[in-house]
Amino acid sequence: MLHKLSFSNFYSFKDQVTIDFTVDKNAPDTDAYFSDIHGNRISKIMTVIGANASGKTNLLKSLSFLRWFIIDSFSGLGPNDEIDKGFSPFLFCTKKEKSTFDIVFGINDEIYNYKLELTPKHVVRESLEIKNNDTNRWNIVFERQLEGGIYVNNFIKLNVPSDFDKIVRENSSVLSAARQINNQYAIKMVDYFSKIQSNIDMSDVPDKNIYNSIFSAAEFFQNKPAIKEKAEKILKRFDLGLTKFSIQELKTPNNSPVYIPFVFHKHSDDSQETPLVMFRESGGTGNLFVLLKDILAALETGDIVIFDELDKNLHPLMIPEIINLFRSKNYNPNNSQIFFSTHNVQILNELDKQQIVIVEKNEKNISDTWKLNDIEGVRPNDNYYAKYLAGVYGGIPKF
């Protein structure tokens, strides 16, 4: 589970910001929170709200970038390439500084802290620590620091070959490089981050092609019949007029498989059903079909799902129902988490103040963020929706 995420000098964020998923004893005793064996209470739900262009997507992108860097930076970049996939320092400043990332997360009963400092050209510092359950102190798994143009490395506990420092590059993660030689620590970390589901495209080019996403979701459901059955029940419960859906496998001219989803609707004058290809359904139905693929995959494994604009093309009343999947012990037995942005601020009255993140950009184009419970005087029984619209909490559009 994700415990805490901090970063600085990333897209519209200049100064360090922190999103803390752990909560104090004042958080309500509900199924929206999970307690690990160390006594940490962690929220399964975190929403991000704010005006257009305030930095909501950039906030979510920080975790997507870390995912890419840890998994793919070694194989995805050439030796002389700049680190530019899903990454950009704050641009509106003449002084160029390094960017920093700090993430605390749990894998089974172990808690890790991964830290990264970098520029577009190279890693300045990178480390991984594991928390000692007995002393609560952090023990180093590995670290490297650029000093005077030379890396000072500590790879002893990582258990890599003696010449590993010649393998890892200045523009790639130690973990991404160690994964190439089947290092067990690296495999464990890469496996954790690879299970993060996200709809954020790391190429910085928004994916406008819903067709590709529907094809991908159809292939997923075809290979996961149990999850397909859950998706079918949810689609029916949301009263979209359909009774079921099926996946048909076709072959392209080069004999590659392609999976076409069909939904079935009852006739108005008899009990027969007619199939309709998903691409002829409404944008909302197609979006929900794709959304359920990522959400149900995460719920199945207990991992994290990141969704920018969760409410896109969906009725506002659907959003609380989707969030309730993460509260449900039936749908979420492994304590999966959802981290999402939305313009549907009505959701605020469905959440606790520990689960609401506000993003705002100032006149200098600098984004900042804070949780609702960081604001003094916010009470658990406040009408968050009404007070947000009244501008009490900030993060409201200014016309």
C-alpha positions in Angstrom: 0.0 0.0 0.0 1.0 3.6 -0.6 1.8 5.4 2.6 3.2 8.7 1.5 4.4 10.5 -1.6 6.5 13.7 -1.8 8.1 15.5 -4.7 9.4 18.8 -5.9 10.4 20.6 -9.1 8.1 18.5 -11.2 6.0 20.1 -14.0 3.9 22.9 -12.3 5.1 22.1 -8.8 8.2 24.0 -7.8 8.4 23.5 -4.1 8.1 20.2 -2.2 4.6 18.9 -1.7 3.5 15.8 0.2 0.4 13.5 -0.1 0.0 11.4 3.1 -2.2 8.4 2.9 -1.7 7.5 6.5 -4.2 9.1 9.0 -4.3 9.8 12.7 -6.6 8.4 15.3 -9.3 11.0 14.5 -10.1 9.4 11.2 -13.4 7.6 11.2 -13.5 3.9 12.0 -14.8 2.8 8.6 -13.9 0.3 5.8 -12.4 3.2 3.9 -9.2 2.7 5.9 -6.9 -0.2 6.5 -4.6 -0.9 9.5 -1.4 -2.8 8.8 0.5 -5.0 11.2 2.6 -2.0 12.3 -0.4 0.0 13.5 -0.5 2.4 10.5 -3.9 3.4 9.4 -4.0 4.0 5.7 -6.7 5.5 3.4 -7.9 3.4 0.5 -9.3 6.5 -1.2 -7.7 9.8 -2.1 -9.3 12.4 -4.4 -7.8 15.5 -6.0 -9.9 18.6 -6.8 -9.0 22.0 -8.1 -9.6 24.4 -11.0 -8.7 23.6 -14.6 -4.9 23.9 -15.2 -4.2 24.0 -11.5 -1.9 20.9 -11.5 -4.2 18.0 -10.7 -2.9 15.8 -13.5 0.7 16.8 -12.7 0.2 15.6 -9.1 -1.0 12.2 -10.3 1.7 12.1 -12.9 4.4 12.1 -10.2 3.5 8.5 -9.2 3.1 7.4 -12.8 6.6 8.8 -13.6 8.1 6.9 -10.6 6.5 3.8 -11.9 8.0 4.2 -15.3 11.4 5.2 -14.1 11.7 2.2 -11.7 10.5 -0.3 -14.3 11.6 1.0 -17.7 14.2 3.6 -17.6 17.1 1.2 -18.3 15.5 -0.5 -21.3 13.5 2.5 -22.5 16.4 5.0 -22.7 19.6 4.9 -24.7 22.9 5.6 -22.9 22.9 9.3 -24.0 19.2 10.0 -23.8 17.7 12.6 -21.6 15.2 11.6 -19.0 12.1 13.2 -20.6 9.4 10.6 -20.7 6.7 11.8 -18.3 9.2 14.1 -16.7 9.8 17.8 -16.8 11.2 20.2 -14.1 9.4 23.4 -13.3 10.0 25.6 -16.3 9.0 29.1 -15.2 12.3 29.8 -13.4 15.8 30.8 -14.6 17.5 28.8 -11.8 17.6 25.2 -12.7 17.5 22.8 -9.8 17.2 19.0 -9.3 13.9 17.3 -8.9 13.2 15.1 -5.9 10.9 12.2 -5.2 10.3 10.3 -2.0 7.8 7.5 -1.7 7.0 5.3 1.3 5.1 2.1 0.5 4.3 -1.4 1.9 4.8 -4.8 0.3 3.2 -7.5 2.4 4.5 -6.8 6.0 7.6 -4.8 4.9 7.7 -1.0 4.5 10.1 0.6 2.0 11.3 4.2 1.3 12.5 5.0 -2.2 14.2 8.3 -2.8 15.3 9.9 -6.1 17.0 13.1 -7.0 17.6 13.8 -10.7 17.9 16.3 -13.5 16.9 15.6 -17.1 20.4 14.4 -17.8 21.3 12.2 -14.9 20.4 10.8 -11.5 22.0 12.8 -8.6 21.0 10.5 -5.8 19.0 7.3 -5.5 18.3 5.0 -2.6 16.1 2.3 -1.2 15.6 1.7 2.5 13.6 -0.9 4.5 12.1 -0.3 7.9 13.3 -2.5 10.7 10.1 -3.8 12.4 11.8 -4.0 15.8 13.6 -0.7 16.0 11.5 1.4 13.5 14.8 2.5 12.0 15.5 2.6 8.3 18.2 0.2 6.9 19.8 0.9 3.6 19.2 -1.6 0.8 21.2 0.5 -1.7 22.2 4.0 -2.4 24.3 6.0 -4.9 25.3 9.6 -4.8 26.9 11.7 -7.5 29.9 13.5 -6.0 32.3 15.5 -8.2 31.0 13.8 -11.4 31.6 10.3 -9.9 29.0 8.0 -8.3 29.7 6.8 -4.8 27.8 3.5 -4.5 26.6 1.2 -1.8 25.3 -1.9 -3.4 26.4 -4.5 -0.8 22.9 -5.4 0.5 21.4 -5.3 -3.0 23.5 -8.4 -3.7 24.6 -7.6 -7.3 27.8 -8.5 -9.2 30.9 -6.6 -8.4 30.9 -4.9 -11.8 27.2 -3.7 -11.5 28.4 -0.1 -11.2 29.5 -0.4 -14.8 26.1 -1.7 -15.9 23.8 0.9 -14.3 23.7 4.2 -16.2 23.4 7.7 -15.0 20.0 8.2 -16.7 18.4 5.0 -15.3 17.2 3.6 -12.1 19.4 1.1 -10.2 16.3 -1.1 -9.8 15.5 -0.9 -13.6 19.1 -2.0 -14.3 19.2 -4.7 -11.7 16.0 -6.2 -13.0 17.8 -7.0 -16.3 20.1 -9.4 -14.4 17.2 -10.9 -12.4 18.2 -9.4 -9.1 15.6 -10.6 -6.5 15.2 -7.2 -4.8 14.7 -5.5 -8.1 12.2 -8.1 -9.3 10.2 -7.4 -6.1 10.2 -3.7 -6.5 9.4 -3.8 -10.2 6.6 -6.2 -9.6 5.0 -3.9 -7.1 5.2 -0.8 -9.3 4.2 -2.7 -12.5 0.8 -3.5 -10.9 -0.1 0.1 -10.5 -3.0 0.8 -12.9 -3.0 4.3 -14.5 -4.8 6.1 -17.3 -2.0 8.7 -17.6 0.0 8.4 -20.8 3.7 8.9 -20.0 4.4 10.2 -23.5 2.8 13.5 -22.5 0.4 13.1 -25.5 -3.1 12.5 -24.2 -4.6 9.3 -25.6 -7.7 10.5 -27.5 -8.3 7.1 -29.1 -10.9 5.4 -27.0 -11.0 2.6 -29.5 -7.5 1.3 -28.5 -8.5 1.5 -24.8 -11.7 -0.5 -25.5 -9.8 -3.2 -27.5 -7.3 -3.5 -24.6 -10.1 -3.8 -22.0 -11.8 -6.4 -24.2 -8.7 -8.5 -24.4 -8.2 -8.2 -20.6 -11.8 -9.4 -19.9 -11.5 -12.2 -22.4 -8.5 -13.6 -20.4 -10.0 -12.9 -17.0 -13.5 -14.4 -17.0 -14.1 -14.0 -13.3 -13.4 -10.3 -13.5 -15.5 -10.0 -16.7 -18.4 -11.4 -14.7 -18.0 -8.7 -12.0 -17.7 -6.0 -14.7 -20.9 -7.3 -16.3 -22.8 -7.1 -13.0 -21.6 -3.5 -12.4 -22.6 -2.4 -15.9 -26.0 -3.9 -15.5 -26.4 -2.3 -12.0 -25.6 1.1 -13.4 -28.7 0.7 -15.6 -27.2 1.3 -19.0 -29.9 -0.7 -20.7 -27.7 -3.7 -21.3 -28.1 -7.2 -20.1 -24.7 -8.7 -20.6 -21.6 -8.3 -22.8 -19.4 -10.8 -24.7 -16.0 -10.7 -26.4 -15.5 -12.0 -29.9 -12.0 -12.9 -31.1 -11.2 -12.1 -34.7 -8.1 -12.3 -36.8 -6.4 -9.5 -38.6 -4.9 -10.0 -42.1 -1.5 -10.8 -40.5 -3.2 -13.4 -38.3 -3.0 -11.4 -35.0 -6.0 -11.7 -32.7 -8.2 -8.7 -32.0 -11.0 -8.7 -29.4 -14.3 -7.0 -30.1 -16.8 -6.4 -27.2 -20.5 -6.7 -27.9 -23.2 -5.6 -25.5 -26.7 -7.1 -25.5 -30.0 -5.2 -25.2 -33.5 -6.7 -24.8 -36.2 -6.1 -27.4 -39.0 -3.8 -26.4 -41.7 -6.1 -27.7 -40.4 -9.6 -26.8 -37.8 -11.4 -24.7 -35.1 -11.6 -27.4 -31.7 -9.8 -27.2 -29.8 -8.0 -29.8 -26.0 -7.6 -29.7 -24.5 -4.2 -30.4 -20.8 -3.5 -30.8 -19.4 -1.5 -27.9 -18.2 1.3 -30.3 -21.8 2.1 -31.0 -22.6 2.7 -27.3 -22.4 6.1 -25.7 -19.1 7.6 -24.6 -20.1 7.1 -21.0 -20.6 3.4 -21.5 -17.4 3.0 -23.3 -15.5 5.0 -20.7 -17.0 2.9 -17.9 -16.1 -0.3 -19.7 -12.4 0.8 -19.9 -12.5 2.2 -16.3 -13.7 -1.1 -14.9 -10.8 -3.0 -16.5 -8.3 -0.9 -14.5 -10.3 -0.8 -11.3 -11.2 -4.4 -11.1 -7.7 -5.5 -12.0 -6.4 -3.4 -9.0 -9.1 -4.7 -6.7 -8.2 -8.3 -7.6 -4.6 -7.9 -6.6 -4.8 -5.2 -3.8 -2.8 -2.7 -5.8 -3.1 1.0 -6.7 -5.2 2.6 -9.4 -4.5 6.2 -10.6 -7.2 7.9 -12.5 -7.2 11.4 -14.0 -10.7 12.7 -14.5 -12.5 9.7 -13.0 -15.8 11.4 -13.8 -15.2 11.8 -17.6 -18.4 11.2 -19.5 -20.0 9.6 -16.4 -23.1 10.7 -14.5 -22.2 12.3 -11.1 -24.2 9.6 -9.2 -21.9 6.9 -10.7 -18.8 8.2 -9.0 -19.8 7.4 -5.4 -20.8 3.9 -6.5 -17.3 3.4 -8.0 -15.7 4.7 -4.8 -17.8 2.3 -2.8 -16.1 -0.6 -4.5 -12.9 0.3 -2.6 -14.8 0.5 0.7 -16.4 -2.9 0.0 -14.8 -5.9 1.8 -16.4 -8.1 -0.9 -15.0 -6.2 -3.9 -11.8 -5.1 -2.1 -10.6 -7.8 0.2 -6.9 -7.0 -0.5 -7.2 -3.3 0.4 -6.5 -1.8 -3.0 -6.2 2.0 -3.2 -7.6 4.6 -5.6 -5.9 8.0 -6.2 -8.0 10.1 -8.6 -8.8 13.6 -9.8 -12.3 14.8 -10.5 -14.4 17.9 -11.3 -17.4 16.3 -9.8 -17.1 18.1 -6.5 -20.3 16.6 -5.2 -18.2 13.6 -4.2 -16.7 15.7 -1.4 -19.7 15.0 0.9 -19.1 11.2 0.3 -15.5 11.4 1.7 -13.7 12.2 4.9 -11.5 15.3 5.2 -8.4 13.0 5.3 -9.3 11.8 1.8 -9.6 15.2 0.0 -6.6 16.9 -1.7 -6.9 20.4 -3.0 -4.6 21.8 -5.8 -4.2 25.5 -6.6 -1.9 27.4 -8.9 -0.8 31.0 -8.1 -0.1 34.0 -10.3 3.5 32.8 -10.7 2.3 29.5 -12.3 3.4 27.5 -9.2 1.1 24.7 -8.1 0.6 23.9 -4.4 -1.5 21.2 -2.7 -2.9 20.5 0.8 -5.3 18.0 2.3 -8.5 19.3 3.8 -7.6 18.1 7.3 -4.5 20.4 7.1 -6.9 23.4 7.2 -7.5 24.5 10.8 -11.1 24.4 11.9 -12.4 21.9 9.3 -14.9 19.7 11.2 -15.9 16.1 10.2 -19.6 17.1 9.9 -19.0 20.1 7.7 -20.7 20.4 4.3 -17.4 20.1 2.3 -19.2 20.5 -1.0 -20.9 23.7 -0.1 -17.9 25.2 1.6 -15.6 24.3 -1.3 -17.9 26.1 -3.8 -18.0 29.1 -1.4 -14.2 29.3 -1.7 -13.5 28.5 2.0 -10.9 25.8 1.2 -9.2 27.4 -1.8 -8.7 25.6 -5.1 -11.7 27.2 -6.7 -11.7 28.8 -10.2 -11.3 32.6 -10.2 -13.0 34.4 -13.1 
